[in-house]
């Protein structure tokens, strides 16, 4: 749907999507944001309020996505820092231009790696940035994974949705599609598994 709207407004999708894999994501995001803003302005000038409203919604959703992914990574980082202040030895590294697959779609976002001895916990979150990245099935705004290296049963898949009040919230996608909201207590449990010496 996005590509059809932007194509109708003469946005050069190939120019935006055919960037080298080495292209820094922030530059692509900047170009994409600029293209969306220009398309929204042209739609308003052309009297296409429906397209302008859609593009405004897209920009609003991108803010929800960024806020949700930032919260997830920051919460894990903060709680790992708290654990370190209490004697843990968690090593942290962060990657901002991380790409990962969720189904057939490519998510672009952040990767936080937490290591404690031989145990490793990966927290990755993102969303498709260009039409070629695909789309998120099931109406989600973004996807995330909490992956325990060597302990797949403790890993979780997440989907970013909006609450009834319109704020972002992460839900855990369990077996058979059962969903439950991710809270800080669940994040603490993941960190407890990481530092568990057993």
Buried (B, 14 or more C-beta within 10 A) or exposed (E): EBEEBBEBBEBEBEEBBEBEEEEEBEEBBEBBBEBBEBBBEBBBEEEBEEBBEBBBEBEEBBEBBBBBBBBBBEBBBEBBEEBBEEEBEBEBEBEEBBBBEBEEBBBBBBBBBBBBEEBBBBBBBBBBBBBEBBEBEEEBBBBBBBBBBEEEEBBBBBBBBBEEEEEBBBBBBEEEEEEEEBEEEBBBEBBEBBBEEE
